[in-house]
């Protein structure tokens, strides 16, 4: 996987502006992002799965930013937001496609 491919995938996540979509629930975001992430995991993951760790970390940190915008108590607490998403990932490990692949947590 080239650096340019990783850069374009991260750019795709940024252009979707997930972090600003606070009107959506986490399940709705999962339905929105899963086809995209599944495609990347299927195409690039069959050769070098470890190359996708950085991308999955980027997606997880985008979810942390979303949680910090959506929930006021998490606004000033990055670590609490990470723990909040880790708890959700423990309860619903099949919610996101990259969580199903074992890439859970902010530091996946």
C-alpha positions as CSV (number, residue, x, y, z in Angstrom):
1,X,0.0,0.0,0.0
2,X,1.5,3.3,-1.0
3,X,1.6,6.5,1.1
4,X,-0.5,8.2,-1.5
5,X,-3.3,5.6,-1.1
6,X,-3.2,6.0,2.7
7,X,-3.2,9.8,2.3
8,X,-6.3,9.7,-0.1
9,X,-8.2,7.4,2.3
10,X,-7.5,9.7,5.3
11,X,-8.6,12.6,3.0
12,X,-11.8,10.8,2.2
13,X,-12.6,10.5,5.9
14,X,-11.9,14.2,6.4
15,X,-14.1,15.3,3.5
16,X,-17.0,13.3,4.9
17,X,-16.8,15.6,7.9
18,X,-17.9,12.9,10.4
19,X,-16.8,14.9,13.3
20,X,-19.4,17.6,12.6
21,X,-22.3,15.3,12.1
22,X,-23.6,15.4,15.7
23,X,-27.2,15.0,14.6
24,X,-26.4,11.3,13.8
25,X,-26.1,8.5,16.3
26,X,-23.2,6.2,16.4
27,X,-25.2,3.5,14.7
28,X,-26.1,5.8,11.8
29,X,-22.4,6.8,11.4
30,X,-21.5,3.1,11.3
31,X,-24.1,2.4,8.6
32,X,-22.7,5.4,6.7
33,X,-19.0,4.5,7.0
34,X,-19.0,0.7,7.0
35,X,-19.4,0.2,3.2
36,X,-16.4,2.5,2.7
37,X,-14.2,0.8,5.3
38,X,-15.2,-2.7,4.2
39,X,-14.1,-1.9,0.7
40,X,-10.7,-0.7,1.9
41,X,-10.3,-3.7,4.2
42,X,-11.2,-6.1,1.4
43,X,-9.0,-4.5,-1.2
44,X,-5.9,-3.5,0.8
45,X,-6.3,-5.9,3.7
46,X,-5.8,-9.1,1.8
47,X,-2.2,-8.2,1.1
48,X,-0.9,-6.2,4.1
49,X,-3.5,-5.8,6.9
50,X,-1.0,-4.1,9.1
51,X,-0.7,-1.2,6.7
52,X,-4.3,-0.3,7.5
53,X,-3.6,0.2,11.2
54,X,-2.8,3.9,10.7
55,X,-6.0,4.4,8.8
56,X,-8.1,2.7,11.4
57,X,-6.5,4.8,14.1
58,X,-7.4,7.8,12.1
59,X,-11.1,6.7,11.9
60,X,-11.1,6.0,15.6
61,X,-9.7,9.4,16.4
62,X,-12.3,10.9,14.1
63,X,-15.0,9.1,16.2
64,X,-13.4,10.6,19.3
65,X,-13.7,14.0,17.8
66,X,-17.3,13.3,17.0
67,X,-18.0,12.2,20.6
68,X,-16.4,15.3,22.0
69,X,-18.6,17.5,19.8
70,X,-21.8,15.6,20.5
71,X,-21.5,15.0,24.3
72,X,-20.9,18.1,26.3
73,X,-19.2,16.4,29.3
74,X,-16.6,15.0,26.9
75,X,-15.8,18.3,25.3
76,X,-12.7,19.1,27.3
77,X,-11.7,15.5,28.0
78,X,-10.0,13.6,25.2
79,X,-9.0,10.6,27.3
80,X,-12.6,10.3,28.7
81,X,-13.9,10.4,25.1
82,X,-11.4,7.6,24.1
83,X,-12.6,5.5,27.1
84,X,-16.2,6.2,26.2
85,X,-15.6,4.8,22.7
86,X,-13.6,1.9,24.0
87,X,-16.5,1.0,26.3
88,X,-18.9,1.1,23.3
89,X,-16.5,-1.0,21.3
90,X,-16.5,-3.6,24.1
91,X,-20.3,-3.7,24.2
92,X,-20.8,-3.6,20.4
93,X,-17.6,-5.0,18.8
94,X,-19.4,-5.5,15.5
95,X,-20.6,-2.0,15.1
96,X,-17.8,-0.8,12.8
97,X,-16.1,-2.8,10.1
98,X,-12.6,-2.1,11.4
99,X,-13.7,-3.0,14.9
100,X,-14.8,-6.4,13.6
101,X,-11.3,-6.8,12.2
102,X,-9.8,-6.3,15.6
103,X,-8.7,-2.6,15.3
104,X,-10.4,-1.2,18.4
105,X,-9.4,1.8,20.4
106,X,-7.9,5.1,19.8
107,X,-4.5,3.6,19.6
108,X,-5.4,0.7,17.4
